[in-house]
Amino acid sequence: MTNPSLSYRQKYQKYKSLYLTLPSKVYPPHIAGKEPKKSSHLSYFFDNDTDNFSDAHLCPQVIPVRVAESLPRHLDDTPENVSDHETYTTPQVYQSYCHCLTSGAQLFGQTMDRLEPSGYDPKSGISPEQLSYYTDLVSDRSTKTHTIIDHFIFDWDRTLTVLEGIYAVKPTARDVLANVGLKQLPTSEMAIYYLGGPDRVVKLKRLWKCLKARNIKIWILSSNPSVGQYPQFFVDLLGSVGLDLPRERVCYRGGLSKYQYLKKNIV
């Protein structure tokens, strides 16, 4: 078995090197810092884990977009102190996040905090700047080329959401709320918690609306096995805040890399 503390340290060194070589402000914030060669058809793939871009050459028409993330706080712990749960921030920062949520989302967050360590990452999730940039990119008024955008593909954990993982996923969102003793809570409150708060949800909805207006297909492509096991949960969660998505476009990559999956099943 691989020493978990060693793998975290290796990841830290890789990301440290990456951040030192990338420009501080890249618009659009692609992993390589620039657009590929001109093509009549392009797609965009958003992910916080740059390992998933290692074989991007398999689909040169799919542009990888790096999403920021924090490193686990136990990176510098001694091996015996490394926990089973990755924690990306302090309890104080997590509480500050919950206080910015709607009352129902706050209640859900407090309930989650009692059940397991939070996977909240304050640096993660597609940023407001990225959401604004790509909303303008796909809107009619800002399109200045004849390039056709076919797909927007999003990772789930810490890309579309601002948390790592989903607690005790069940077949539907209502099942999850009942399981944690919050069966009266609207599903939208749970969605607001996972998606980064009401303001970020508004920006996501604006992007969703533009994508649909341009007939650009929206996908979730995740390494999280729950996405493959219970896709309806994710459809319910997104749909509760107006981010509608067909069930067949909620995908688990399985034993394939994400670019292998993209090449085989999406593009």
Secondary structure, DSSP 8 states (H G I E B T S, - for coil): ---HHHHHHHHHHHHHHHHHHS-S--SS-BTTSS--S--SEEEEEEES-GGGGTTGGG-TTEEEEE------GGGGS-GGG--SS---S-HHHHHHHHHTS-HHHHHHHHHHHHHS---B-TT-SS-HHHHHHHHHHHSGGG--S--EEEEEEE-IIIIISSBSS-TT--SSHHHHHHHTT-TTS-HHHHHHHHTT-HHHHHHHHHHHHHHHHTT-EEEEEES-HHHHH-HHHHHHHHHTTT----GGGEEE-TTS-HHHHIIIII-
